[in-house]
C-alpha cells in the first residue's frame, strides 16, 4: 500500500486522512441505516392501513404541500 495518493487539486491524501474519512463514512452509514429503518416502519404502517382499508389521505395537507412546493420552485427559478 502506498503512503499517499495524488489528488487532482495537487494535494496528497495521506494514510492518516483515510482513517478520518473512514470514520465519517461509518457515521454516515449509521445515519442512513437509522433513517432507512424509520422509513421502513412507516411504509409498513401505510401498507397495513391500505390492506385494512383504514388509510386516509388529508386532502388539505396534500394541497398545502403542493402549493408550497410550487411556490418554492417558482422562487428558485432563475430570472
N, C-alpha and C positions, 0 to 999 in steps of 0.2 A: 504494500500500500504506500502510495506517495504521501509525503507530509503536507503537500499543498497542491491546489489546482489553480490555474489561472482563470479569472473571471473576465467577461467581456469588458468590464469597466476598468480593467488593468490591475485590480486588486487581487490578492490571493486569498483563497478560502483555506484557513488553517484547520488542522485536525481538531483543535480545541473549539473552533466555531461549530463544527459538526455536532458536538455534544450539546451546545446551546440550542441549535436548530432542532436536534432530535427531541429535546425536552419540550420545545414549542409544538412540534408535530404531535407528540404524545398527548399534550394538554388539549390540542385541537381535536384529536380523535376522541378523547373522553367527552368533550363538549358535544360533538356531533352524535356520539352514541347516546348521550342523555337526551338530546333533542329528538333523536330518532325513536327512542323508547316512548317518550311522551306522545309523539305523533302517532306511533303505532297503537297506543292505547286509545287515543281519540278516534282513530279510524275504526277500531273495533267497536267502540261505543256507537258510532254512526251506523256501522253495518248492522249491529244488533237492533238499533231503533228502526232501521229500514225494514229488517226482517219481521219485526213485531208490529210494524205499521204505526209506530209512535213517533217517528221522526217528523219534526215540524220545522218549517223554514219561516223565519221572521222577515216578512217582505219589506218592512220598514228598514231593518238593518241592512238588507241587501241593497235597497235603493240608495240609502245613505252612503254605503261603501262605493257603489257605482258612481255616484255624483262626486264624492270626494276624490276618487281615483281620476275621474275625467278632469276635474279642476286642477289637480296636481300635474297631470300630463300636459295640460294647456299652459300652465305656468312654466314648466320645464322646457317647452318647445322653443327652439331658437327663433329669434325675430328677424 
